[in-house]
């Protein structure tokens, strides 16, 4: 048999459905083996986009997504998406080609040390210098990628190894391992800490953004009266219309929701990693008592030093704590009044119509057309902060955003992967004009795949997030503006459909029409970021909102 046939059989054993990538001459043997397999090759127009899709597939399924590139520039193009997966805790396997090890006749052409280049942004990576290690290397790669905390792994397949004829061999069997449960004494100590607290509070994060954790968290807060807040990447773990949800820490400044953390004498974190939300924002005084609950132990940080850690399967930990806290009930009225105050200011008020639209109005209009389990995928820009802060989420992984690497250009690829995983849901990619144009060529990929996908492009003709930061630092406006194509014509050039939001039209109506139309539809929406100054201010819940019968 040929070595790449064995390689692909190993991928099939791991349950791989898709390989996302861009072909090159060094992986032609592997491509031929993929052609004869049940795995579907998704050819993208840029390697970075392939990696974003593979990482998001891993995020949504828990199984490592797979992306492919050739050597040299193909591999370096892949690198940003590999870092996206690694920092964001998304399981992914990157496969790169390489020149022949034994008989390289092309000298140093396109030759870089890909393994060393990928080492800082992977959990594990290796070059396959012997076809005999293919089965164990692929089994090891998937095991490491999917183990807690998930992340990226990398395998390099040199051209001569990929062309070898080898003795028939078989893959190593995929083995599903159960995560260990937490130690009983650690659980008992955690229960004692919670029971002894006057106002404990839960903060859930990206590592807890999973279905079974949602079920156990909801059961725990209902049994005990605890309230919970999400980080940006944790949005939706507890539905925002649950009476004990205190919504999301959407900005990196003191916001309304942080007032609840100010009150808390114990902060219980679920799946929290300092990469996604700086603890200095909510623990500036470094005086909070923290109970860390996660699959893995906490990374040391000046502002995040847990008093106790419970390490093990989070959903089982929550279930065990519910049993240990049987009969423990915390007073709900004060935080319920606080919740009502925040809800009124961020979600329930009707934002004025203007053209171009203000970001608050954009969030409000998007929420109107998306169902409880539909998915929005946010690229990186200032609009992401507005959505994190103000968009009510009702299910885990229904708001896809990245606040770890926070790379521009990821929103479209993440939305496309979400559409492939959840074909029964509406999926909306929300991109700024800057981020969209970084990978906009993959509109063609979405059209070729016959996707039903709506892409909302928020157009301000500049790098709006950096312009906001520039102004906040007191610098004059410089270097932030650019030109844009006619986005409607641009979409149609790829075979998609384009629509505009114009004066007198409502974004919700345009988006609804786009979803009803089907296929790939791009909506061009001008946006007015003059409201960004509100994000510069600290927001507090006034004391009388806690102590009176309701918000003022």
C-alpha positions in Angstrom: 0.0 0.0 0.0 1.1 3.6 -0.4 2.0 5.6 2.7 -0.7 8.4 2.1 -3.4 5.7 1.8 -2.4 4.6 5.3 -2.4 8.2 6.4 -5.9 8.8 5.1 -7.2 5.5 6.6 -5.9 6.8 10.0 -7.9 10.0 9.5 -11.0 8.0 8.7 -10.5 5.9 11.8 -10.5 9.2 13.8 -13.9 10.1 12.3 -12.6 12.9 10.1 -15.4 14.2 7.8 -13.6 17.2 6.2 -10.1 18.3 5.3 -10.0 22.1 4.7 -7.0 23.3 2.7 -5.1 24.5 -0.4 -3.2 21.9 -2.4 0.4 22.1 -3.4 2.8 19.9 -5.4 4.3 18.4 -2.2 1.0 16.9 -1.1 -0.3 15.5 -4.4 0.1 11.9 -3.2 -2.0 12.7 -0.2 -4.6 14.4 -2.3 -4.9 11.3 -4.5 -5.5 9.2 -1.3 -8.1 11.7 -0.1 -9.9 11.4 -3.6 -10.4 7.7 -3.0 -11.6 8.1 0.6 -14.9 9.0 2.2 -13.4 12.3 3.5 -14.5 15.4 1.8 -11.8 17.9 0.7 -12.9 21.5 1.1 -10.6 23.6 -1.1 -10.4 27.1 0.2 -8.9 30.2 -1.5 -6.4 30.9 1.3 -4.7 28.6 3.9 -5.5 30.9 6.7 -9.2 30.6 6.0 -8.9 26.8 5.9 -7.4 26.8 9.4 -10.1 29.1 10.7 -12.7 26.7 9.4 -11.0 23.6 10.8 -10.5 25.3 14.2 -14.2 26.3 14.4 -15.2 22.8 13.3 -13.2 21.5 16.3 -14.8 24.1 18.6 -18.3 23.1 17.7 -17.8 19.3 17.6 -15.1 18.6 20.2 -13.3 16.6 17.5 -10.2 17.9 15.9 -10.8 19.7 12.7 -8.2 19.1 10.0 -6.5 21.6 7.7 -3.9 21.1 4.9 -1.3 23.2 3.2 1.9 22.7 1.3 5.3 23.8 2.5 6.9 27.3 2.8 4.3 30.1 2.1 1.4 27.7 2.3 2.5 26.7 5.8 3.2 30.2 6.9 -0.3 31.3 5.6 -1.7 28.5 7.8 0.1 29.7 10.9 -2.4 32.4 12.0 -5.2 30.0 12.0 -3.1 27.5 14.0 -2.5 30.2 16.6 -6.2 31.0 16.5 -7.0 27.3 17.5 -4.2 27.1 20.1 -5.1 30.3 22.0 -8.8 29.7 21.7 -8.7 26.1 23.0 -10.1 24.6 19.8 -8.9 21.1 18.8 -7.2 21.1 15.4 -4.7 19.1 13.3 -2.7 21.0 10.8 -1.0 18.9 8.0 1.8 20.5 5.9 3.9 19.2 3.1 7.6 19.4 2.9 10.4 18.7 0.4 11.9 15.2 0.2 14.1 14.3 3.1 16.5 12.0 1.2 16.7 13.4 -2.3 15.8 17.1 -2.5 16.8 18.4 -5.9 15.4 21.9 -5.4 17.9 23.2 -2.9 16.5 25.8 -0.5 13.6 26.8 -2.8 10.6 27.5 -0.5 12.4 25.6 2.3 11.8 26.7 5.9 11.8 24.8 9.2 8.1 24.4 9.5 8.2 22.2 12.6 10.2 24.8 14.6 8.0 27.6 13.2 4.9 25.9 14.5 6.3 24.9 17.8 5.3 28.0 19.8 1.7 27.8 18.7 1.0 24.1 19.0 0.5 21.6 21.8 2.6 19.1 19.8 4.1 18.9 16.4 6.4 16.5 14.5 7.7 15.6 11.0 7.0 12.1 9.7 10.4 11.0 8.7 9.4 7.3 8.7 6.2 6.0 7.2 6.2 3.2 9.8 5.2 5.8 12.5 2.1 7.1 10.7 -0.5 5.2 12.7 0.8 6.1 16.1 1.7 9.6 15.2 -1.9 10.4 14.0 -3.5 8.7 17.0 -1.2 10.7 19.2 -2.0 13.9 17.4 -5.7 13.6 17.8 -5.4 12.5 21.4 -3.3 15.5 22.3 -5.4 18.0 20.3 -8.6 16.9 21.9 -7.3 16.5 25.5 -8.1 19.3 27.9 -7.2 22.1 27.3 -7.8 21.4 23.6 -5.6 23.1 21.0 -3.6 22.7 17.8 -1.2 20.0 16.8 0.8 19.7 13.6 2.2 17.0 11.4 4.6 17.5 8.5 4.5 15.0 5.7 7.6 15.2 3.5 7.1 14.5 -0.3 9.3 11.3 -0.4 7.5 9.8 2.6 4.2 10.5 1.0 5.3 8.7 -2.2 6.5 5.5 -0.5 5.1 2.1 -1.1 5.0 0.3 2.3 3.9 -3.0 3.8 0.2 -3.1 4.4 -0.7 -1.7 7.8 -3.7 -0.6 9.8 -4.6 2.5 11.8 -4.5 2.5 15.6 -8.0 2.4 16.9 -9.6 5.6 18.1 -10.3 5.2 21.8 -12.8 7.5 23.6 -11.5 8.4 27.0 -13.6 9.6 29.8 -12.4 12.7 31.6 -11.5 12.0 35.2 -13.8 13.4 37.9 -12.6 15.7 40.6 -11.2 14.5 43.9 -13.8 14.1 46.6 -11.9 16.1 49.2 -11.4 19.0 46.7 -15.2 18.9 46.0 -15.9 18.9 49.8 -13.6 21.9 50.3 -15.2 23.8 47.4 -18.7 23.1 48.8 -17.6 24.4 52.2 -16.2 27.6 50.6 -19.5 28.2 48.7 -21.6 27.5 51.8 -19.6 29.8 53.9 -19.8 32.8 51.5 -22.4 35.5 51.8 -22.6 36.5 48.1 -20.8 33.9 45.9 -20.9 34.5 42.1 -20.2 32.2 39.1 -18.1 33.4 36.1 -18.3 31.0 33.2 -15.9 31.1 30.3 -14.8 29.5 27.0 -13.7 26.3 28.6 -17.3 25.8 29.9 -19.0 26.5 26.6 -20.4 23.0 26.2 -23.9 21.5 26.2 -23.5 19.2 29.2 -22.1 22.0 31.3 -25.0 24.2 30.3 -27.4 21.6 31.7 -25.5 21.2 35.0 -24.9 24.9 35.5 -28.6 25.7 35.1 -29.5 23.0 37.6 -27.0 24.3 40.1 -28.1 27.9 40.0 -31.7 27.0 40.2 -31.1 24.7 43.2 -28.9 27.2 45.2 -30.0 30.7 44.1 -26.5 31.5 42.7 -26.2 34.0 39.9 -23.7 33.7 36.9 -21.9 36.0 34.5 -20.2 35.0 31.3 -17.1 36.2 29.6 -17.2 37.1 25.9 -16.2 33.6 24.8 -18.6 32.0 27.4 -21.7 33.8 26.1 -24.8 31.5 26.0 -23.6 28.8 28.5 -26.5 30.1 30.7 -29.3 31.6 28.7 -29.4 35.4 29.1 -33.2 35.2 29.7 -32.6 32.9 32.7 -33.6 34.8 35.8 -30.2 34.1 37.4 -28.1 35.2 34.4 -26.2 38.5 34.9 -25.2 38.6 31.2 -21.7 39.1 29.9 -18.5 41.0 30.7 -18.5 42.5 27.2 -15.9 45.2 27.5 -12.5 45.4 29.2 -13.6 48.2 31.5 -15.9 48.3 34.6 -19.4 47.8 33.2 -22.7 47.3 34.9 -22.2 43.6 35.3 -19.0 44.1 37.2 -21.0 45.6 40.0 -22.1 42.1 40.9 -18.4 41.0 41.1 -17.7 44.0 43.3 -20.3 42.7 45.7 -19.1 39.1 45.6 -17.0 37.6 48.4 -16.3 34.5 46.4 -15.9 34.2 42.6 -16.4 30.7 41.2 -14.8 30.4 37.8 -15.8 27.7 35.3 -13.4 26.9 32.4 -11.6 30.3 32.9 -8.3 31.1 31.1 -6.7 34.4 31.5 -6.0 34.6 27.7 -9.7 35.4 26.9 -10.6 38.0 29.5 -8.0 39.9 31.7 -8.6 39.2 35.4 -7.2 42.7 36.1 -10.5 44.1 34.9 -12.6 42.3 37.6 -10.0 41.8 40.2 -8.0 45.0 40.1 -7.4 45.0 43.8 -6.1 41.4 43.7 -8.3 40.7 46.7 -11.0 38.4 45.4 -11.3 34.9 46.9 -11.4 32.7 43.8 -12.6 29.1 43.4 -11.2 27.7 40.1 -13.3 24.9 38.6 -11.9 23.5 35.3 -10.6 20.5 33.4 -7.0 21.8 34.0 -5.3 23.7 36.7 -5.0 27.5 36.6 -2.1 29.3 35.0 -0.5 31.6 37.6 -1.3 35.3 37.1 -0.8 38.3 39.3 -4.6 39.0 39.2 -5.7 35.4 39.2 -4.5 33.4 42.1 -7.3 30.9 43.2 -7.6 30.0 46.8 -8.7 26.5 45.8 -8.9 24.5 42.6 -11.2 21.7 41.6 -9.8 19.9 38.6 -11.8 17.4 36.6 -14.8 17.1 34.4 -16.7 20.4 34.9 -20.2 19.0 34.3 -19.6 16.3 36.9 -18.1 18.8 39.3 -21.3 20.9 39.1 -23.5 17.9 39.6 -21.5 16.8 42.6 -21.6 20.3 44.1 -25.4 20.4 43.7 -25.6 17.3 45.8 -23.1 18.6 48.4 -25.0 21.9 48.6 -28.4 20.3 49.0 -30.5 22.6 51.2 -28.2 25.6 50.7 -30.1 28.7 49.3 -28.7 32.1 48.7 -30.8 35.3 48.8 -31.8 36.2 45.2 -33.7 39.5 45.5 -30.8 42.0 45.5 -29.1 40.5 42.4 -32.5 40.0 40.8 -33.0 43.8 41.1 -29.6 44.4 39.7 -30.3 42.0 36.8 -33.5 44.0 36.0 -31.5 47.3 36.0 -28.9 45.9 33.6 -31.4 44.2 31.3 -33.4 47.5 30.9 -30.3 49.5 30.0 -28.7 47.0 27.6 -31.5 44.9 26.1 -35.0 46.2 26.6 -34.8 49.8 25.5 -35.6 50.7 21.9 -32.6 52.4 20.2 -33.3 55.3 17.9 -33.2 54.8 14.1 -30.6 56.7 12.3 -28.7 56.3 9.1 -25.9 55.1 9.1 -27.0 52.8 12.0 -25.5 53.1 15.5 -24.0 49.9 16.8 -26.7 49.5 19.5 -29.3 49.5 16.7 -27.4 46.9 14.7 -27.3 44.6 17.7 -31.0 45.1 18.3 -32.0 44.5 14.7 -29.8 41.3 14.4 -31.3 39.8 17.5 -34.8 40.3 16.0 -34.1 37.9 13.1 -32.1 35.2 14.8 -33.8 32.4 16.7 -32.7 31.1 20.1 -30.4 28.4 18.6 -29.3 30.3 15.5 -25.6 31.3 15.3 -23.8 34.6 14.8 -20.1 34.6 14.0 -18.3 37.8 14.8 -15.1 38.8 13.1 -12.8 41.1 15.1 -13.6 44.8 15.3 -15.3 47.3 17.6 -18.7 45.9 16.7 -17.6 42.6 18.4 -17.5 44.5 21.7 -21.0 45.9 21.2 -22.4 42.4 20.4 -20.6 40.8 23.4 -22.0 43.5 25.7 -25.6 43.8 24.3 -26.6 40.7 22.3 -28.7 38.3 24.4 -27.5 34.7 23.9 -29.7 31.8 24.6 -27.6 28.7 23.9 -24.0 27.5 24.2 -21.8 28.3 21.1 -24.5 30.4 19.5 -22.2 33.4 19.6 -18.9 32.6 18.0 -16.2 35.2 18.7 -12.5 35.0 19.4 -11.1 37.0 22.3 -7.9 35.0 22.5 -5.9 35.6 19.4 -8.6 38.0 18.2 -7.5 37.8 14.6 -9.2 39.8 11.9 -10.5 37.7 9.0 -11.8 34.8 11.0 -15.5 35.6 11.1 -16.4 34.3 7.6 -14.6 31.0 8.0 -16.1 30.4 11.4 -19.5 31.1 10.0 -19.0 28.7 7.1 -17.8 25.9 9.5 -20.8 26.5 11.7 -23.1 26.2 8.8 -21.5 22.8 7.9 -21.9 21.5 11.4 -25.4 23.0 12.0 -27.2 22.9 8.7 -30.6 23.3 10.3 -29.9 26.7 11.8 -29.5 30.2 10.5 -25.9 31.3 10.5 -25.0 35.0 10.2 -21.4 36.2 9.7 -20.9 39.7 11.1 -17.7 41.4 9.7 -16.3 44.8 9.6 -15.2 46.0 6.2 -11.5 45.7 7.3 -11.7 42.1 8.5 -14.0 41.0 5.8 -11.6 42.0 3.0 -8.9 39.9 4.6 -10.5 36.7 3.6 -13.4 37.8 1.4 -12.2 35.7 -1.5 -13.7 32.7 0.2 -17.1 33.9 -0.6 -16.4 31.9 -3.7 -15.9 28.8 -1.5 -19.3 29.4 0.2 -21.0 29.7 -3.2 -19.2 26.6 -4.6 -20.4 24.7 -1.5 -24.0 25.9 -2.1 -24.3 27.2 1.4 -27.2 29.1 2.8 -25.3 31.9 4.6 -25.8 35.6 5.2 -22.8 37.9 5.6 -23.4 41.2 7.2 -20.6 43.7 6.4 -20.5 46.7 8.7 -18.9 49.5 6.6 -17.2 52.5 8.1 -14.4 52.7 5.5 -11.7 52.4 8.1 -10.1 50.4 11.0 -12.8 51.4 13.5 -11.5 49.6 16.5 -8.0 51.0 16.2 -9.4 54.5 15.4 -11.3 54.3 18.7 -8.2 53.3 20.6 -6.2 56.0 18.8 -8.6 58.7 19.9 -8.7 57.3 23.4 -4.9 57.8 23.6 -5.3 61.4 22.5 -3.6 60.9 19.1 -5.0 62.6 16.0 -6.9 60.5 13.5 -4.2 59.1 11.2 -3.6 56.0 9.1 -7.1 54.4 9.7 -9.0 55.1 6.5 -9.2 53.1 3.3 -11.5 52.6 0.3 -13.9 49.8 -0.3 -15.4 48.1 -3.4 -19.1 48.2 -4.2 -19.9 45.3 -1.9 -23.1 44.4 -3.7 -21.3 44.1 -7.0 -18.4 42.4 -5.3 -20.7 39.7 -3.9 -22.4 39.2 -7.3 -19.0 38.8 -9.0 -18.5 35.7 -6.9 -22.0 34.3 -7.7 -23.5 35.4 -4.4 -26.3 38.0 -4.0 -25.8 41.5 -2.6 -28.2 43.7 -0.7 -27.9 47.2 0.8 -29.2 48.9 3.9 -30.3 52.3 2.8 -31.9 55.3 4.5 -35.5 54.4 5.4 -34.9 50.7 5.5 -34.7 48.5 8.6 -31.7 46.2 9.0 -34.0 43.5 10.4 -36.2 43.5 7.3 -33.2 43.3 5.0 -31.7 40.4 6.9 -35.0 38.6 7.0 -35.2 39.0 3.2 -31.7 37.7 2.9 -32.4 34.6 4.9 -35.6 33.9 3.0 -33.8 34.3 -0.3 -31.3 31.5 0.4 -27.9 30.9 -0.9 -25.0 33.2 -0.1 -26.2 36.7 0.5 -24.0 39.7 1.5 -25.7 42.7 3.2 -23.8 46.0 3.0 -24.7 48.1 6.1 -23.0 51.5 6.8 -22.4 52.0 10.5 -21.8 55.2 12.6 -19.4 54.6 15.5 -19.9 57.9 17.2 -21.4 56.0 20.1 -18.1 54.4 20.9 -17.4 57.0 23.5 -19.9 55.2 25.7 -17.4 52.3 25.9 -14.8 54.6 27.4 -16.8 55.2 30.5 -17.1 53.1 33.6 -20.6 51.9 34.2 -21.9 51.1 37.7 -25.3 49.8 39.0 -26.4 52.5 41.5 -26.9 51.4 45.0 -30.6 52.0 45.0 -31.0 49.5 42.2 -29.8 46.9 44.7 -31.7 48.1 47.7 -35.0 49.3 46.3 -37.9 47.2 44.9 -36.7 47.7 41.3 -34.6 49.8 38.9 -35.0 53.5 38.6 
